[in-house]
Amino acid sequence: MSELNFTFLPEDPVEGGKPAEAVEAVTHSLADAIVDFDISPYLNEPLREVWNVLQAYPLLLAIVLVAIGYGIGRVLKSLIHTLLDRFRKSTKSEIDYQIMHYLTSPVMQTTVTFSLVLALATLDFPGAIEGLLVKVCITALLLFWGRAWFRATRVILQALEADRDRFHLFQPRTIPLYEMGIKLLLAGLFVYLFFLVWGIDATAWVASAGIIGIAIGFASKDTLANLISGVSIVADAPYKIGDYIVLDTGERGVVSNLGIRSTRLITRDDVEVSIPNAVIGTAKIVNESGGPYVRHRIRIPIGVSYDSDIDKVIETMEGIAADNEKVVTEPAPRIRIRGFGDNSINLELLCWIRKPADRGIVVHDLNYQLIKRFRAEHIEIPFPQRDVHVRDLPSEPKPPEPD
């Protein structure tokens, strides 16, 4: 039976031009260290005697080790689940329970796997076969933990997305991106551990992956720019779905979808416009649904003649605004005199509507009612006039006739 002293097997002084110590550090696997483990120094005297007796019967010792590992795993798993049940009752959080459940499920698998490794070490397999079996066991253990973390990742992201008021980065549209990124990192970590277990030099693989990553980055720089801008938009939250926004490039509309690659707007023509996030990330955005209120103020300029009764004009304009159902009563509509023109007194009707998207129809309705009511009330809306005076020019004297 092998004994663990965590010593490396002897290698050639030089292999491939590398010092022997560097080669051993790369090629010596974690599994080889586990096989060489000797448990007897850590046992007290009675258990050491039982251990020495069982060593005379390798098969029986292997069965006993597996049974002990299975029993310890069952006890630990039962204890952890009992604690989790108490934790769930005290916090009433089902998601936290599921996360801990996924992460504690491989506990029994871990104890059983290590007991199998120790059992294999007691059996007199040839060195190559013993090392192969141990590596297979540890690889299986990596798969168990990898599956547990993959499941827990999904639950953790769902929990963060459910509390997106606090965690603004985690939105339903961004969860797939985060899930993919975390799973790729986990996959890379477990592949690296797999290489360690099997004693594979990962340097060449990492270098190749770096070169491929650089090539992919140059080939898809526009896509990466959109992805990065999408994440920054979610983090900064200049707008959300349902907001009415105006870009300095001229696009305006209601945000219908906020994706990782692009943002979609529904214009007033009921046309969906898809704008790359990289464009929005560098544009000036006017969010007309932002601020402390969703209400939006509109302005209706109009002019009346100097002969008009200004009190009657203001009263008529306020009544027109109050009669429109899309105009809110708080803040109340107001009329302002903006100045004196060449032909008219310039006024402005200020009122608030519930949604910025209604601005076009409300402006139309108010202008329509202003024309009708002003005509009914004989309030003149002047237009520019010019008086043209034509003067007769003096006739030019006739030139003298030649002699």
C-alpha positions in Angstrom: 0.0 0.0 0.0 1.2 3.5 -0.8 2.2 5.9 1.9 1.7 9.6 1.7 4.8 11.8 2.3 3.8 14.3 -0.5 7.1 13.5 -2.2 7.5 13.7 -5.9 8.5 10.7 -8.0 12.0 11.0 -9.4 12.4 12.4 -12.8 15.2 12.8 -15.2 17.5 15.8 -14.4 16.5 17.5 -17.6 13.5 16.9 -19.8 12.9 18.9 -22.9 15.5 21.5 -21.8 13.6 22.2 -18.5 14.9 21.6 -15.0 13.6 18.5 -13.4 11.8 20.5 -10.6 9.8 22.5 -13.1 8.8 19.4 -15.0 7.7 17.7 -11.8 5.7 20.8 -10.7 3.7 20.6 -14.0 3.3 16.9 -14.5 2.8 15.7 -10.9 -1.0 15.5 -10.4 -3.2 16.1 -7.4 -4.3 12.5 -7.6 -0.8 11.1 -7.1 -0.6 13.0 -3.9 -3.9 11.6 -2.6 -2.8 8.0 -3.4 0.4 8.5 -1.4 -1.5 9.5 1.7 -0.8 7.5 4.9 -3.5 7.9 7.5 -1.9 5.8 10.3 0.1 8.7 11.9 -3.2 10.5 12.5 -4.9 7.7 14.4 -4.8 7.0 18.1 -3.4 3.7 19.4 -6.6 1.6 19.5 -7.6 2.7 16.0 -4.1 2.2 14.7 -4.1 -1.4 15.9 -7.4 -2.0 14.1 -6.0 -0.3 11.1 -2.9 -2.5 11.1 -5.1 -5.6 11.4 -7.3 -4.5 8.5 -4.3 -3.8 6.4 -3.7 -7.6 6.3 -7.0 -7.9 4.5 -6.9 -5.3 1.7 -10.4 -6.1 0.3 -12.1 -5.9 3.7 -10.2 -2.7 4.5 -11.4 -1.2 1.2 -15.1 -2.1 1.9 -14.8 -0.7 5.5 -13.3 2.6 4.1 -16.1 3.0 1.6 -18.7 2.2 4.2 -17.2 4.7 6.6 -17.1 7.4 3.9 -20.7 6.7 3.0 -21.8 6.9 6.6 -19.9 10.1 7.3 -21.4 11.6 4.1 -25.0 10.7 5.1 -24.5 12.1 8.6 -23.1 15.4 7.3 -25.8 15.7 4.7 -28.5 15.0 7.2 -27.0 17.5 9.7 -26.7 20.2 7.0 -30.3 19.7 5.8 -31.5 20.0 9.4 -29.7 23.3 9.8 -31.1 24.4 6.5 -34.6 23.6 7.5 -34.2 25.7 10.6 -32.7 28.5 8.6 -35.6 28.4 6.1 -38.2 28.6 8.9 -36.4 31.5 10.5 -35.8 33.5 7.3 -38.7 32.2 5.2 -36.5 32.4 2.2 -37.0 29.6 -0.2 -34.4 30.8 -2.6 -31.6 30.8 0.1 -32.6 27.3 1.0 -32.3 26.1 -2.6 -28.9 27.7 -3.0 -27.5 26.0 0.1 -29.2 22.8 -0.9 -27.4 22.7 -4.3 -24.1 23.6 -2.7 -24.3 20.9 0.1 -25.6 18.1 -2.1 -22.1 17.0 -3.2 -21.0 16.6 0.5 -21.8 13.0 0.6 -20.3 12.5 -2.9 -17.1 14.0 -1.7 -16.7 11.8 1.4 -17.6 8.7 -0.7 -15.1 9.7 -3.4 -12.2 10.2 -1.0 -13.1 6.9 0.7 -12.9 5.2 -2.7 -9.5 6.8 -3.3 -8.3 5.5 0.1 -9.8 2.1 -0.7 -8.0 1.9 -4.0 -4.8 2.8 -2.2 -5.2 -0.3 0.0 -5.7 -2.7 -2.9 -2.5 -3.8 -4.7 -3.3 -2.5 -8.1 -0.4 -1.8 -10.4 0.8 1.8 -10.1 -0.5 2.9 -13.5 -4.0 1.3 -13.0 -4.3 2.6 -9.4 -3.4 6.2 -10.5 -5.9 6.0 -13.4 -8.7 4.8 -11.1 -8.0 7.6 -8.6 -7.9 10.2 -11.3 -11.3 8.9 -12.6 -12.7 9.2 -9.1 -11.5 12.8 -8.6 -12.7 13.7 -12.1 -16.2 12.4 -11.1 -16.0 14.5 -8.0 -15.2 17.6 -10.1 -18.3 16.9 -12.2 -20.5 16.6 -9.1 -19.3 20.0 -7.7 -19.5 21.6 -11.2 -23.1 20.5 -11.6 -24.0 21.8 -8.2 -22.4 25.2 -8.9 -24.1 25.4 -12.3 -27.5 24.9 -10.6 -26.8 27.2 -7.8 -25.7 29.9 -10.2 -29.1 30.0 -11.9 -30.9 30.2 -8.5 -28.6 33.0 -7.3 -29.2 35.0 -10.4 -33.0 34.5 -10.1 -32.8 35.7 -6.6 -30.9 38.9 -7.6 -33.3 39.5 -10.5 -36.3 39.2 -8.2 -34.8 42.0 -6.1 -33.8 44.1 -9.1 -35.0 47.3 -7.3 -31.8 47.0 -5.2 -29.6 45.2 -7.8 -30.1 47.3 -10.9 -27.6 45.3 -12.9 -29.6 42.2 -12.7 -32.6 42.6 -15.0 -34.6 39.9 -16.9 -32.9 40.8 -20.1 -29.4 40.6 -18.7 -29.7 37.4 -16.7 -28.8 35.2 -19.7 -25.6 37.2 -20.2 -24.5 36.9 -16.6 -25.5 33.3 -16.5 -23.5 32.5 -19.6 -20.5 34.5 -18.3 -20.4 32.8 -14.9 -20.9 29.4 -16.4 -18.0 30.0 -18.8 -15.8 31.0 -15.9 -16.8 27.9 -13.9 -16.2 25.7 -16.9 -12.8 27.2 -17.3 -12.0 26.7 -13.7 -13.1 23.0 -13.7 -11.2 22.4 -17.0 -8.1 23.8 -15.3 -8.6 21.5 -12.3 -9.2 18.6 -14.6 -5.8 19.3 -16.2 -4.2 19.4 -12.7 -5.8 16.1 -11.8 -4.5 14.4 -14.9 -1.1 16.1 -14.9 -1.6 17.9 -18.2 0.4 20.9 -18.9 -2.2 23.7 -19.5 0.3 26.3 -20.5 0.0 25.6 -24.3 -3.8 25.5 -24.0 -3.9 28.8 -22.2 -1.6 30.4 -24.7 -3.8 29.1 -27.6 -6.9 30.4 -25.9 -5.4 33.8 -25.5 -4.5 34.1 -29.1 -7.9 32.9 -30.2 -9.5 35.4 -27.8 -7.5 38.3 -29.3 -8.5 37.2 -32.8 -12.2 37.0 -31.8 -12.0 40.3 -30.1 -10.8 42.1 -33.2 -13.3 40.3 -35.4 -16.3 41.2 -33.3 -15.3 44.6 -31.8 -18.6 46.2 -32.8 -20.5 43.4 -31.2 -18.4 43.7 -28.0 -18.9 47.5 -28.0 -22.7 46.9 -28.1 -22.5 44.4 -25.3 -20.4 46.6 -23.1 -22.6 49.6 -23.8 -25.7 47.4 -23.0 -24.3 46.5 -19.6 -23.4 50.1 -18.9 -26.9 51.3 -19.9 -28.4 48.7 -17.5 -26.0 49.9 -14.7 -26.6 53.6 -15.3 -30.3 53.2 -16.0 -30.8 56.4 -18.1 -34.2 55.0 -19.1 -36.3 51.9 -18.7 -38.9 50.0 -20.7 -42.0 52.2 -21.2 -40.1 55.6 -21.0 -40.4 58.1 -23.8 -36.9 59.2 -24.9 -35.5 61.5 -27.4 -32.0 61.1 -28.8 -29.8 63.9 -30.2 -29.7 61.9 -33.5 -33.4 62.6 -33.9 -34.9 59.3 -32.9 -37.8 59.5 -30.4 -40.3 57.0 -29.1 -41.3 54.7 -26.3 -38.7 52.1 -25.2 -40.2 48.7 -26.0 -37.2 46.5 -25.4 -33.8 47.0 -23.8 -31.5 44.3 -24.9 -27.8 43.6 -24.6 -27.0 44.4 -28.2 -29.6 47.1 -29.0 -32.5 49.2 -27.7 -35.9 49.2 -29.5 -38.2 52.2 -29.7 -41.8 52.4 -30.9 -42.2 55.8 -32.7 -45.4 57.8 -33.0 -45.8 56.2 -36.5 -46.0 52.8 -34.7 -42.7 51.8 -36.3 -40.2 49.9 -34.3 -36.7 51.3 -34.5 -33.7 49.2 -33.3 -30.7 51.3 -32.2 -27.3 49.7 -31.4 -26.4 50.3 -27.8 -23.0 51.6 -28.8 -24.8 54.5 -30.5 -27.0 55.2 -27.5 -24.0 54.9 -25.2 -22.4 58.0 -26.8 -25.6 59.9 -27.5 -27.3 62.7 -25.5 -30.6 61.2 -24.2 -33.6 63.2 -23.1 -35.9 61.1 -21.0 -39.2 62.8 -21.1 -40.6 60.2 -18.7 -37.8 60.7 -16.2 -37.6 63.0 -13.3 -39.7 62.9 -10.1 -42.9 62.7 -12.2 -44.0 60.9 -15.3 -46.1 64.0 -16.3 -44.9 66.0 -19.3 -45.5 69.8 -19.8 -46.5 71.1 -23.2 -46.5 74.7 -24.5 -49.1 76.2 -26.9 -48.0 79.7 -28.2 -50.7 82.0 -29.6 -51.2 85.6 -30.4 -54.2 87.9 -30.0 -54.9 91.3 -31.3 -54.2 94.4 -29.2 -57.9 95.2 -29.2 -58.8 91.9 -27.4 -60.0 91.8 -23.8 -57.0 90.1 -22.2 -58.9 88.8 -19.2 -61.4 87.1 -21.4 -58.6 85.6 -23.5 -56.9 84.1 -20.4 -60.2 82.8 -19.1 -61.1 81.2 -22.4 -57.7 79.5 -22.7 -57.8 78.2 -19.2 -61.3 76.7 -19.8 -60.1 75.0 -23.0 -57.2 73.3 -21.1 -59.5 72.3 -18.2 -62.0 70.7 -20.6 -59.4 68.4 -22.1 -59.4 65.0 -20.4 -55.7 64.4 -21.2 -54.6 67.5 -19.3 -54.0 67.0 -15.6 -55.5 69.3 -13.0 -52.5 69.3 -10.8 -50.4 71.3 -11.6 -53.1 73.5 -13.0 -52.9 74.9 -16.5 -51.5 78.4 -16.6 -51.3 81.3 -19.1 -48.3 83.5 -19.5 -47.9 86.7 -21.5 -44.6 86.3 -23.3 -44.3 89.7 -25.0 -45.6 92.2 -27.5 -45.2 91.5 -31.1 -45.6 93.7 -34.2 -49.2 92.7 -34.7 -50.2 90.7 -31.6 -49.9 90.2 -27.8 -48.0 86.9 -27.5 -49.3 84.4 -25.0 -48.4 80.8 -24.1 -50.6 78.1 -22.6 -48.7 75.8 -20.2 -50.3 72.6 -19.1 -49.3 69.1 -18.1 -50.3 65.8 -19.6 -50.0 62.3 -18.1 -47.8 60.7 -20.7 -45.2 62.3 -23.1 -46.4 60.1 -25.9 -49.7 61.9 -25.9 -48.1 65.3 -26.6 -48.9 65.3 -30.4 -52.6 64.5 -30.0 -53.1 66.9 -27.1 -51.4 69.8 -28.9 -53.7 69.1 -31.9 -56.8 69.1 -29.7 -55.9 72.3 -27.9 -55.1 74.2 -31.1 -58.3 73.0 -32.6 -60.4 74.1 -29.6 -58.5 77.5 -29.5 -59.5 78.2 -33.0 -63.1 77.3 -32.5 -63.6 79.1 -29.2 -61.7 82.2 -30.3 -64.0 82.5 -33.3 -67.0 81.9 -31.2 -65.9 84.6 -28.7 -64.9 87.0 -31.5 -61.3 87.0 -30.3 -59.1 87.9 -33.2 -55.9 85.9 -34.0 -54.0 88.5 -36.1 -51.7 87.8 -38.9 -48.9 89.9 -40.2 -50.1 92.8 -42.4 -48.1 95.3 -44.5 -49.3 98.5 -46.1 -47.8 99.1 -49.5 -47.7 102.7 -50.8 -47.0 103.2 -54.5 -45.6 106.6 -55.5 -45.4 107.9 -59.1 -41.9 108.6 -60.0 -41.1 111.8 -61.9 -40.6 111.3 -65.6 -37.1 111.6 -66.9 -36.4 114.7 -69.1 -36.0 114.0 -72.8 -32.5 114.4 -74.1 -32.1 117.4 -76.5 -32.5 116.7 -80.1 -29.3 116.9 -82.1 -28.9 119.8 -84.5 
